Amino acid sequence: MYRRQLERNTAAGKTMYFPKRRKGIIALAGEMGNSADKIYSMFSDADLKFEDAC
């Protein structure tokens, strides 16, 4: 949604300004994007033991 504006402003050397509400949404989106990696790391690093299936 903001990609074009962000690219234009970044190329022009402008600093981006987002209202507090949008900053919060962007921060939550970043956390959500990292969640899958964090969950995978927790399970892959854990020493889980399972009983035999048979």
Secondary structure as UniProt FT lines:
FT   HELIX           3..11
FT   TURN            12..13
FT   HELIX           20..45
//
